[in-house]
Amino acid sequence: MKENKRKKQAERQEKLKARLAHKGFKDATQPLLGELPIDYEISDRTRVLSVGGIGAMHTLVTKLALPELLNEGEGVLKRHLPYFESDHILSLCYSLLCGGKPLEDINRFRRDEVYLDALGVERLPAPSTAGDYLRRYESEAPILAVQEAINQARVKVWKLQEEAFFEMAILDVDGTITPTDAECMEGIDYCAHKRTWGYGPLVLTLAQTGEALYVVNRPASAPSHLGAAEWMDRAFRLVGPMFETVWFRGDTDFSLTVNFDRWDRQGAKFIFGYDAYPNLIEIAQKLPERAWKELRRPPKYEIQTQPRQKPDNVKREIIKERGFKHTEQVKEEVASFPYRPGKCKSPYRMIVLKKYLRITKGDQIIQEKIVFFFYITNDQTTQKDLLIFFINARCNQENKIEQLQNGVPAFHAPTNTLHANWIYMVIASLAWSLKIWYGLLIEDPKLQQQIVQMEFKQFLNTFIQVPCQILHGARRLTYRIANFTFDTLTFYDIFQHLQKLRFS
């Protein structure tokens, strides 16, 4: 029976490919998109859900026993009338996972009888109830409990990965700004650097997957590194027992030298940007010529076919024509030397990158200068150029934060207190993590990588917005896929695999 069904699905896919194939078209006499005799009517029996992929995500959630984990923690509800902690958290998470943004978007789904039936529930919290629940979080402890419950489920997903997955954990740490025009929102402050009011969340991610291990809400005036060491230690305790090597990686704000000796003793590796203080520049300038090695960066990608002719650089031509100042890099050199920060007992390795810059105006060279960038690490053996490439890869953290900011969105700040908006950020980051877990549990390595790196909106369009007819049977709920695309078989195969998984 299943083989016949699979054969029919494959035939449909081939038929669709043939339909879209180029057929040597002749000049058409009229446009393809023309007038049609369209009409609408309301169906009495057919019950279709536009976001049918939510069933697969709920299956993943229940297999991970995430509702039980969320309800075991330190909650904020004294009574369940009728909702549990997990009901509030997951209903809001699912709303975001289906493309919702403000709390009011919850109504879009809770007023959809097919959506309710698809999740097997009688009702879901209203936006006002959800907002009231978020405001019940008045301290850090219950928020931390939710994050640790999510991390327990995260570890279950990790345990199903191949051995190579556990060779290295790279913990990227960074801060961001959540601007808001609200004037009565508790916990906001002014960020002079960005010239805006709002919050300043701290985000700590696992670089290989992009998962947000911890999200911390703070006023926008807080420096990026405020409280970071505590959360970095928590992340180390989470990943340390499972991964062979753990790296901390961050920009100059996170060169928290008072922690270096302790992290080194614990066996953690670290590399951070370091401010170009005058004494460091003086040391770099006095290094002998033989200490420097030219840095040759690898190409961004490998050309699989014939190289294409590069298009004209229009921007560069305009800069030259109008006599604008233009800074271009001539070459880069890298060196290293031992250095002991004032708050450290042990010396560490300072990597210095020397950039030769040329400033032009029109066709004239008006200045040539050298700029130094410094990075400090406790890795004494890896080649200098490889460490430069490694720390530069931290820039991908910006892409992850952008996805959390604008894709999910996790930093929307829909309510009026610092802790309420903090728990909202945690719940929204769970939606992002579910996307990544969904990808990590796929058998095909290539497809796994595609989904893990996929933007949130593309994931929503591909694997959540799957129109399905919802059918109730005896002890069974069936999602009957109501359309067919190139991704339908992939979605179906992933779900079949998901059903067979068993988590410890």
Buried (B, 14 or more C-beta within 10 A) or exposed (E): EEEEEBEEBEEEBEEBEEEEEEEEEEEEEEEEEEEEEEEEEEEEEEBBBBBBBBBBBBBBBEBBBBBBBBBBBBBBBEEEEEBBBBBBBBBBBBBBBBBBEEBBBBBBBBEBEBBBBBBEEEEBBBBEBBBBBBBBBEEEEBBBBBBBBBBBBBBBBBEBBEEEBBEBBBBBBBBBBBBBEEEEBEBBBEBEEEEBBBBBBBBBBBBBBBBBBBBBBBBBBBEBBBEBBEBBBBBBEBBBEBBEBBBBBBBBBBBBBEBBBEBBEEEBBBBBBBEBEEEBBEBBEEBEEEBBBEBEEEEEEEEEEEEEEEEEEEEEEEBBEEEEEBEEEEEBBBBBBEBEBEEBEEEBBBBBBBBBBBBBBEEEEEEEEEEBBBBBBBBEEBEBBEBBEBBEEBEBBEEBBEBBBBBBBBBBBBBBBBBBBBBBBBBBBBBBBBBBBBBBBBEEEEBBEBBBBBBBEBBBBBBBBBBBBBEEEEEEEEBEBBEEEEEBBBBBBBBEEBEEBEBE
